[in-house]
């Protein structure tokens, strides 16, 4: 079994969906500014997977179990902010974050090896 990142879904509008390769192409073509935040025990793993998908971004490593009561994106210029599903649960409790259409949730998907 191995893990991979799934398609980005909007935090506010879950019908918004874009694959990571498509987002990387749009970033290169349009100079999109991306930040990625992660409040899990090993944030570098999430960031490495995003980089492997071809994205360039400012990484925001937060404390494990970060509450998102304070907005980590305040005072940052960005077009997309990428977070994990675990972080999305907490972001939805913050009205300002829950209403921000620029925040995308990137799920971690477990896949079984063919063998």
Chimera marker file (.cmm) of the C-alpha trace (Angstrom):
<marker_set name="trace">
<marker id="1" x="0.000" y="0.000" z="0.000" r="1" g="1" b="0" radius="0.5"/>
<marker id="2" x="1.159" y="3.536" z="-0.707" r="1" g="1" b="0" radius="0.5"/>
<marker id="3" x="-0.303" y="7.006" z="-0.310" r="1" g="1" b="0" radius="0.5"/>
<marker id="4" x="-0.843" y="9.716" z="-2.885" r="1" g="1" b="0" radius="0.5"/>
<marker id="5" x="-2.539" y="13.092" z="-3.007" r="1" g="1" b="0" radius="0.5"/>
<marker id="6" x="-5.968" y="13.341" z="-4.574" r="1" g="1" b="0" radius="0.5"/>
<marker id="7" x="-7.619" y="16.183" z="-6.457" r="1" g="1" b="0" radius="0.5"/>
<marker id="8" x="-7.930" y="19.571" z="-4.800" r="1" g="1" b="0" radius="0.5"/>
<marker id="9" x="-11.472" y="20.450" z="-3.699" r="1" g="1" b="0" radius="0.5"/>
<marker id="10" x="-12.666" y="23.862" z="-2.591" r="1" g="1" b="0" radius="0.5"/>
<marker id="11" x="-13.117" y="24.282" z="1.156" r="1" g="1" b="0" radius="0.5"/>
<marker id="12" x="-16.113" y="26.583" z="0.683" r="1" g="1" b="0" radius="0.5"/>
<marker id="13" x="-17.371" y="25.181" z="-2.610" r="1" g="1" b="0" radius="0.5"/>
<marker id="14" x="-16.760" y="21.439" z="-2.625" r="1" g="1" b="0" radius="0.5"/>
<marker id="15" x="-17.982" y="21.192" z="-6.214" r="1" g="1" b="0" radius="0.5"/>
<marker id="16" x="-14.795" y="23.035" z="-7.230" r="1" g="1" b="0" radius="0.5"/>
<marker id="17" x="-12.283" y="20.350" z="-8.216" r="1" g="1" b="0" radius="0.5"/>
<marker id="18" x="-8.879" y="20.507" z="-9.891" r="1" g="1" b="0" radius="0.5"/>
<marker id="19" x="-6.153" y="17.901" z="-10.211" r="1" g="1" b="0" radius="0.5"/>
<marker id="20" x="-2.697" y="18.722" z="-8.896" r="1" g="1" b="0" radius="0.5"/>
<marker id="21" x="-1.107" y="18.384" z="-12.372" r="1" g="1" b="0" radius="0.5"/>
<marker id="22" x="-3.692" y="20.819" z="-13.790" r="1" g="1" b="0" radius="0.5"/>
<marker id="23" x="-3.075" y="23.255" z="-10.920" r="1" g="1" b="0" radius="0.5"/>
<marker id="24" x="0.680" y="23.015" z="-11.582" r="1" g="1" b="0" radius="0.5"/>
<marker id="25" x="0.105" y="23.776" z="-15.283" r="1" g="1" b="0" radius="0.5"/>
<marker id="26" x="-2.104" y="26.742" z="-14.400" r="1" g="1" b="0" radius="0.5"/>
<marker id="27" x="0.511" y="27.957" z="-11.935" r="1" g="1" b="0" radius="0.5"/>
<marker id="28" x="3.223" y="27.904" z="-14.592" r="1" g="1" b="0" radius="0.5"/>
<marker id="29" x="0.987" y="29.531" z="-17.208" r="1" g="1" b="0" radius="0.5"/>
<marker id="30" x="-0.539" y="32.164" z="-14.974" r="1" g="1" b="0" radius="0.5"/>
<marker id="31" x="2.023" y="32.778" z="-12.259" r="1" g="1" b="0" radius="0.5"/>
<marker id="32" x="-0.374" y="31.668" z="-9.519" r="1" g="1" b="0" radius="0.5"/>
<marker id="33" x="0.806" y="32.338" z="-5.983" r="1" g="1" b="0" radius="0.5"/>
<marker id="34" x="0.274" y="29.278" z="-3.819" r="1" g="1" b="0" radius="0.5"/>
<marker id="35" x="0.737" y="28.726" z="-0.101" r="1" g="1" b="0" radius="0.5"/>
<marker id="36" x="0.404" y="25.385" z="1.633" r="1" g="1" b="0" radius="0.5"/>
<marker id="37" x="-0.321" y="24.992" z="5.332" r="1" g="1" b="0" radius="0.5"/>
<marker id="38" x="-0.191" y="21.861" z="7.367" r="1" g="1" b="0" radius="0.5"/>
<marker id="39" x="-0.897" y="21.234" z="11.064" r="1" g="1" b="0" radius="0.5"/>
<marker id="40" x="0.139" y="17.595" z="11.261" r="1" g="1" b="0" radius="0.5"/>
<marker id="41" x="3.062" y="15.848" z="12.919" r="1" g="1" b="0" radius="0.5"/>
<marker id="42" x="5.188" y="15.586" z="9.754" r="1" g="1" b="0" radius="0.5"/>
<marker id="43" x="4.281" y="18.548" z="7.530" r="1" g="1" b="0" radius="0.5"/>
<marker id="44" x="7.350" y="18.107" z="5.327" r="1" g="1" b="0" radius="0.5"/>
<marker id="45" x="5.860" y="14.918" z="3.914" r="1" g="1" b="0" radius="0.5"/>
<marker id="46" x="2.750" y="16.795" z="2.714" r="1" g="1" b="0" radius="0.5"/>
<marker id="47" x="4.917" y="19.569" z="1.277" r="1" g="1" b="0" radius="0.5"/>
<marker id="48" x="7.191" y="17.063" z="-0.495" r="1" g="1" b="0" radius="0.5"/>
<marker id="49" x="4.185" y="15.408" z="-2.137" r="1" g="1" b="0" radius="0.5"/>
<marker id="50" x="2.925" y="18.791" z="-3.369" r="1" g="1" b="0" radius="0.5"/>
<marker id="51" x="6.373" y="19.609" z="-4.787" r="1" g="1" b="0" radius="0.5"/>
<marker id="52" x="6.497" y="16.194" z="-6.472" r="1" g="1" b="0" radius="0.5"/>
<marker id="53" x="3.212" y="17.139" z="-8.179" r="1" g="1" b="0" radius="0.5"/>
<marker id="54" x="5.018" y="20.110" z="-9.735" r="1" g="1" b="0" radius="0.5"/>
<marker id="55" x="3.807" y="22.897" z="-7.456" r="1" g="1" b="0" radius="0.5"/>
<marker id="56" x="5.865" y="25.777" z="-6.135" r="1" g="1" b="0" radius="0.5"/>
<marker id="57" x="4.574" y="27.351" z="-2.934" r="1" g="1" b="0" radius="0.5"/>
<marker id="58" x="5.338" y="29.026" z="0.364" r="1" g="1" b="0" radius="0.5"/>
<marker id="59" x="5.146" y="26.361" z="3.075" r="1" g="1" b="0" radius="0.5"/>
<marker id="60" x="3.519" y="27.137" z="6.403" r="1" g="1" b="0" radius="0.5"/>
<marker id="61" x="4.380" y="24.394" z="8.896" r="1" g="1" b="0" radius="0.5"/>
<marker id="62" x="1.980" y="24.696" z="11.823" r="1" g="1" b="0" radius="0.5"/>
<marker id="63" x="2.046" y="22.936" z="15.161" r="1" g="1" b="0" radius="0.5"/>
<marker id="64" x="0.494" y="19.466" z="15.209" r="1" g="1" b="0" radius="0.5"/>
<marker id="65" x="-3.252" y="19.786" z="15.939" r="1" g="1" b="0" radius="0.5"/>
<marker id="66" x="-3.170" y="23.516" z="15.124" r="1" g="1" b="0" radius="0.5"/>
<marker id="67" x="-6.650" y="24.895" z="15.900" r="1" g="1" b="0" radius="0.5"/>
<marker id="68" x="-6.950" y="27.440" z="13.060" r="1" g="1" b="0" radius="0.5"/>
<marker id="69" x="-8.605" y="29.865" z="15.488" r="1" g="1" b="0" radius="0.5"/>
<marker id="70" x="-5.991" y="32.328" z="14.195" r="1" g="1" b="0" radius="0.5"/>
<marker id="71" x="-5.840" y="32.653" z="10.410" r="1" g="1" b="0" radius="0.5"/>
<marker id="72" x="-2.388" y="31.502" z="9.210" r="1" g="1" b="0" radius="0.5"/>
<marker id="73" x="-3.063" y="33.087" z="5.797" r="1" g="1" b="0" radius="0.5"/>
<marker id="74" x="-3.695" y="36.601" z="7.103" r="1" g="1" b="0" radius="0.5"/>
<marker id="75" x="-1.169" y="39.092" z="5.731" r="1" g="1" b="0" radius="0.5"/>
<marker id="76" x="-0.182" y="36.719" z="2.888" r="1" g="1" b="0" radius="0.5"/>
<marker id="77" x="-0.756" y="37.343" z="-0.794" r="1" g="1" b="0" radius="0.5"/>
<marker id="78" x="-1.923" y="34.173" z="-2.562" r="1" g="1" b="0" radius="0.5"/>
<marker id="79" x="-4.253" y="32.809" z="-5.189" r="1" g="1" b="0" radius="0.5"/>
<marker id="80" x="-4.547" y="29.324" z="-3.678" r="1" g="1" b="0" radius="0.5"/>
<marker id="81" x="-3.981" y="28.011" z="-0.155" r="1" g="1" b="0" radius="0.5"/>
<marker id="82" x="-3.687" y="24.232" z="0.065" r="1" g="1" b="0" radius="0.5"/>
<marker id="83" x="-4.443" y="22.313" z="3.252" r="1" g="1" b="0" radius="0.5"/>
<marker id="84" x="-4.968" y="18.712" z="4.339" r="1" g="1" b="0" radius="0.5"/>
<marker id="85" x="-8.359" y="17.174" z="5.082" r="1" g="1" b="0" radius="0.5"/>
<marker id="86" x="-7.445" y="17.118" z="8.768" r="1" g="1" b="0" radius="0.5"/>
<marker id="87" x="-6.805" y="20.859" z="8.655" r="1" g="1" b="0" radius="0.5"/>
<marker id="88" x="-10.026" y="21.455" z="6.696" r="1" g="1" b="0" radius="0.5"/>
<marker id="89" x="-12.141" y="20.209" z="9.600" r="1" g="1" b="0" radius="0.5"/>
<marker id="90" x="-10.673" y="22.901" z="11.828" r="1" g="1" b="0" radius="0.5"/>
<marker id="91" x="-10.759" y="25.598" z="9.137" r="1" g="1" b="0" radius="0.5"/>
<marker id="92" x="-14.505" y="25.142" z="8.746" r="1" g="1" b="0" radius="0.5"/>
<marker id="93" x="-14.920" y="26.226" z="12.387" r="1" g="1" b="0" radius="0.5"/>
<marker id="94" x="-13.311" y="29.614" z="11.588" r="1" g="1" b="0" radius="0.5"/>
<marker id="95" x="-15.887" y="31.743" z="9.713" r="1" g="1" b="0" radius="0.5"/>
<marker id="96" x="-13.280" y="33.757" z="7.795" r="1" g="1" b="0" radius="0.5"/>
<marker id="97" x="-11.459" y="30.643" z="6.609" r="1" g="1" b="0" radius="0.5"/>
<marker id="98" x="-14.659" y="28.752" z="5.829" r="1" g="1" b="0" radius="0.5"/>
<marker id="99" x="-15.781" y="31.608" z="3.553" r="1" g="1" b="0" radius="0.5"/>
<marker id="100" x="-12.461" y="31.951" z="1.687" r="1" g="1" b="0" radius="0.5"/>
<marker id="101" x="-12.886" y="30.552" z="-1.840" r="1" g="1" b="0" radius="0.5"/>
<marker id="102" x="-9.108" y="30.444" z="-2.341" r="1" g="1" b="0" radius="0.5"/>
<marker id="103" x="-8.616" y="27.574" z="0.109" r="1" g="1" b="0" radius="0.5"/>
<marker id="104" x="-8.331" y="24.103" z="-1.388" r="1" g="1" b="0" radius="0.5"/>
<marker id="105" x="-8.364" y="20.793" z="0.442" r="1" g="1" b="0" radius="0.5"/>
<marker id="106" x="-5.938" y="18.119" z="-0.743" r="1" g="1" b="0" radius="0.5"/>
<marker id="107" x="-6.909" y="14.616" z="0.383" r="1" g="1" b="0" radius="0.5"/>
<marker id="108" x="-4.438" y="11.877" z="1.130" r="1" g="1" b="0" radius="0.5"/>
<marker id="109" x="-5.506" y="8.738" z="-0.741" r="1" g="1" b="0" radius="0.5"/>
<marker id="110" x="-4.331" y="5.234" z="0.188" r="1" g="1" b="0" radius="0.5"/>
<marker id="111" x="-3.780" y="2.934" z="-2.793" r="1" g="1" b="0" radius="0.5"/>
<marker id="112" x="-3.165" y="-0.811" z="-2.799" r="1" g="1" b="0" radius="0.5"/>
<marker id="113" x="-0.230" y="-2.201" z="-4.711" r="1" g="1" b="0" radius="0.5"/>
<marker id="114" x="-1.175" y="-4.571" z="-7.541" r="1" g="1" b="0" radius="0.5"/>
<marker id="115" x="0.598" y="-7.442" z="-5.786" r="1" g="1" b="0" radius="0.5"/>
<link id1="1" id2="2" r="1" g="1" b="0" radius="0.2"/>
<link id1="2" id2="3" r="1" g="1" b="0" radius="0.2"/>
<link id1="3" id2="4" r="1" g="1" b="0" radius="0.2"/>
<link id1="4" id2="5" r="1" g="1" b="0" radius="0.2"/>
<link id1="5" id2="6" r="1" g="1" b="0" radius="0.2"/>
<link id1="6" id2="7" r="1" g="1" b="0" radius="0.2"/>
<link id1="7" id2="8" r="1" g="1" b="0" radius="0.2"/>
<link id1="8" id2="9" r="1" g="1" b="0" radius="0.2"/>
<link id1="9" id2="10" r="1" g="1" b="0" radius="0.2"/>
<link id1="10" id2="11" r="1" g="1" b="0" radius="0.2"/>
<link id1="11" id2="12" r="1" g="1" b="0" radius="0.2"/>
<link id1="12" id2="13" r="1" g="1" b="0" radius="0.2"/>
<link id1="13" id2="14" r="1" g="1" b="0" radius="0.2"/>
<link id1="14" id2="15" r="1" g="1" b="0" radius="0.2"/>
<link id1="15" id2="16" r="1" g="1" b="0" radius="0.2"/>
<link id1="16" id2="17" r="1" g="1" b="0" radius="0.2"/>
<link id1="17" id2="18" r="1" g="1" b="0" radius="0.2"/>
<link id1="18" id2="19" r="1" g="1" b="0" radius="0.2"/>
<link id1="19" id2="20" r="1" g="1" b="0" radius="0.2"/>
<link id1="20" id2="21" r="1" g="1" b="0" radius="0.2"/>
<link id1="21" id2="22" r="1" g="1" b="0" radius="0.2"/>
<link id1="22" id2="23" r="1" g="1" b="0" radius="0.2"/>
<link id1="23" id2="24" r="1" g="1" b="0" radius="0.2"/>
<link id1="24" id2="25" r="1" g="1" b="0" radius="0.2"/>
<link id1="25" id2="26" r="1" g="1" b="0" radius="0.2"/>
<link id1="26" id2="27" r="1" g="1" b="0" radius="0.2"/>
<link id1="27" id2="28" r="1" g="1" b="0" radius="0.2"/>
<link id1="28" id2="29" r="1" g="1" b="0" radius="0.2"/>
<link id1="29" id2="30" r="1" g="1" b="0" radius="0.2"/>
<link id1="30" id2="31" r="1" g="1" b="0" radius="0.2"/>
<link id1="31" id2="32" r="1" g="1" b="0" radius="0.2"/>
<link id1="32" id2="33" r="1" g="1" b="0" radius="0.2"/>
<link id1="33" id2="34" r="1" g="1" b="0" radius="0.2"/>
<link id1="34" id2="35" r="1" g="1" b="0" radius="0.2"/>
<link id1="35" id2="36" r="1" g="1" b="0" radius="0.2"/>
<link id1="36" id2="37" r="1" g="1" b="0" radius="0.2"/>
<link id1="37" id2="38" r="1" g="1" b="0" radius="0.2"/>
<link id1="38" id2="39" r="1" g="1" b="0" radius="0.2"/>
<link id1="39" id2="40" r="1" g="1" b="0" radius="0.2"/>
<link id1="40" id2="41" r="1" g="1" b="0" radius="0.2"/>
<link id1="41" id2="42" r="1" g="1" b="0" radius="0.2"/>
<link id1="42" id2="43" r="1" g="1" b="0" radius="0.2"/>
<link id1="43" id2="44" r="1" g="1" b="0" radius="0.2"/>
<link id1="44" id2="45" r="1" g="1" b="0" radius="0.2"/>
<link id1="45" id2="46" r="1" g="1" b="0" radius="0.2"/>
<link id1="46" id2="47" r="1" g="1" b="0" radius="0.2"/>
<link id1="47" id2="48" r="1" g="1" b="0" radius="0.2"/>
<link id1="48" id2="49" r="1" g="1" b="0" radius="0.2"/>
<link id1="49" id2="50" r="1" g="1" b="0" radius="0.2"/>
<link id1="50" id2="51" r="1" g="1" b="0" radius="0.2"/>
<link id1="51" id2="52" r="1" g="1" b="0" radius="0.2"/>
<link id1="52" id2="53" r="1" g="1" b="0" radius="0.2"/>
<link id1="53" id2="54" r="1" g="1" b="0" radius="0.2"/>
<link id1="54" id2="55" r="1" g="1" b="0" radius="0.2"/>
<link id1="55" id2="56" r="1" g="1" b="0" radius="0.2"/>
<link id1="56" id2="57" r="1" g="1" b="0" radius="0.2"/>
<link id1="57" id2="58" r="1" g="1" b="0" radius="0.2"/>
<link id1="58" id2="59" r="1" g="1" b="0" radius="0.2"/>
<link id1="59" id2="60" r="1" g="1" b="0" radius="0.2"/>
<link id1="60" id2="61" r="1" g="1" b="0" radius="0.2"/>
<link id1="61" id2="62" r="1" g="1" b="0" radius="0.2"/>
<link id1="62" id2="63" r="1" g="1" b="0" radius="0.2"/>
<link id1="63" id2="64" r="1" g="1" b="0" radius="0.2"/>
<link id1="64" id2="65" r="1" g="1" b="0" radius="0.2"/>
<link id1="65" id2="66" r="1" g="1" b="0" radius="0.2"/>
<link id1="66" id2="67" r="1" g="1" b="0" radius="0.2"/>
<link id1="67" id2="68" r="1" g="1" b="0" radius="0.2"/>
<link id1="68" id2="69" r="1" g="1" b="0" radius="0.2"/>
<link id1="69" id2="70" r="1" g="1" b="0" radius="0.2"/>
<link id1="70" id2="71" r="1" g="1" b="0" radius="0.2"/>
<link id1="71" id2="72" r="1" g="1" b="0" radius="0.2"/>
<link id1="72" id2="73" r="1" g="1" b="0" radius="0.2"/>
<link id1="73" id2="74" r="1" g="1" b="0" radius="0.2"/>
<link id1="74" id2="75" r="1" g="1" b="0" radius="0.2"/>
<link id1="75" id2="76" r="1" g="1" b="0" radius="0.2"/>
<link id1="76" id2="77" r="1" g="1" b="0" radius="0.2"/>
<link id1="77" id2="78" r="1" g="1" b="0" radius="0.2"/>
<link id1="78" id2="79" r="1" g="1" b="0" radius="0.2"/>
<link id1="79" id2="80" r="1" g="1" b="0" radius="0.2"/>
<link id1="80" id2="81" r="1" g="1" b="0" radius="0.2"/>
<link id1="81" id2="82" r="1" g="1" b="0" radius="0.2"/>
<link id1="82" id2="83" r="1" g="1" b="0" radius="0.2"/>
<link id1="83" id2="84" r="1" g="1" b="0" radius="0.2"/>
<link id1="84" id2="85" r="1" g="1" b="0" radius="0.2"/>
<link id1="85" id2="86" r="1" g="1" b="0" radius="0.2"/>
<link id1="86" id2="87" r="1" g="1" b="0" radius="0.2"/>
<link id1="87" id2="88" r="1" g="1" b="0" radius="0.2"/>
<link id1="88" id2="89" r="1" g="1" b="0" radius="0.2"/>
<link id1="89" id2="90" r="1" g="1" b="0" radius="0.2"/>
<link id1="90" id2="91" r="1" g="1" b="0" radius="0.2"/>
<link id1="91" id2="92" r="1" g="1" b="0" radius="0.2"/>
<link id1="92" id2="93" r="1" g="1" b="0" radius="0.2"/>
<link id1="93" id2="94" r="1" g="1" b="0" radius="0.2"/>
<link id1="94" id2="95" r="1" g="1" b="0" radius="0.2"/>
<link id1="95" id2="96" r="1" g="1" b="0" radius="0.2"/>
<link id1="96" id2="97" r="1" g="1" b="0" radius="0.2"/>
<link id1="97" id2="98" r="1" g="1" b="0" radius="0.2"/>
<link id1="98" id2="99" r="1" g="1" b="0" radius="0.2"/>
<link id1="99" id2="100" r="1" g="1" b="0" radius="0.2"/>
<link id1="100" id2="101" r="1" g="1" b="0" radius="0.2"/>
<link id1="101" id2="102" r="1" g="1" b="0" radius="0.2"/>
<link id1="102" id2="103" r="1" g="1" b="0" radius="0.2"/>
<link id1="103" id2="104" r="1" g="1" b="0" radius="0.2"/>
<link id1="104" id2="105" r="1" g="1" b="0" radius="0.2"/>
<link id1="105" id2="106" r="1" g="1" b="0" radius="0.2"/>
<link id1="106" id2="107" r="1" g="1" b="0" radius="0.2"/>
<link id1="107" id2="108" r="1" g="1" b="0" radius="0.2"/>
<link id1="108" id2="109" r="1" g="1" b="0" radius="0.2"/>
<link id1="109" id2="110" r="1" g="1" b="0" radius="0.2"/>
<link id1="110" id2="111" r="1" g="1" b="0" radius="0.2"/>
<link id1="111" id2="112" r="1" g="1" b="0" radius="0.2"/>
<link id1="112" id2="113" r="1" g="1" b="0" radius="0.2"/>
<link id1="113" id2="114" r="1" g="1" b="0" radius="0.2"/>
<link id1="114" id2="115" r="1" g="1" b="0" radius="0.2"/>
</marker_set>
